[in-house]
């Protein structure tokens, strides 16, 4: 029995190495390597194109931001101009009526005029400042800083219009009250 097992073991030993070596030498396939190189070259081209696209998009974004900033500046300047126009209209119509009213005392005319004149002078100073900001290269500021200043001036301009309208209303109320008081004091009595 030992001899049979020994014989089988010898047969297996001789046959196994023969099968393992019968595979031959490993072969090298050039086509896979060439196709890999082609894929790498193609992906390199795509990457270069993507980099160009990113640069173009960055430049476009910067251009859009510059245009947006200029548009914001123009809107702020336009709004300030509109507010100044409202001030002029109120001054022409309402202030003239207030100053001509018989219910405003002569000593009050100077105070009313000074009160409204200070608002108008502030408005004119704002316009001069805006002109300096927009035209002077000596003020080295970015578009964002310039837009921020113009927005602040726009809010200040709106506040001036609001103050002007409030003062006008206050003086109209005073005139109305004095008019009513005059009617009450000068009514005819039938006793």
Secondary structure, DSSP 4 states (H G I P E B T S, - for coil): -HHHHHHHHHHHHHHHHHHHHTT-SPP--HHHHHHHHHHHHHHHHHHHHHHHHHHHHHHHHHHHHHHHHHHHHHHHHHHHHHHHHHHHHHIIIIIHHHHH-TTS-HHHHHHHHHHHHHHHHHHHHHHHHHHHHHH-SSS---HHHHHHHHHHHHHHHHHHHHHHHHHHHHHHHHHHHHHHHHHHHT-----
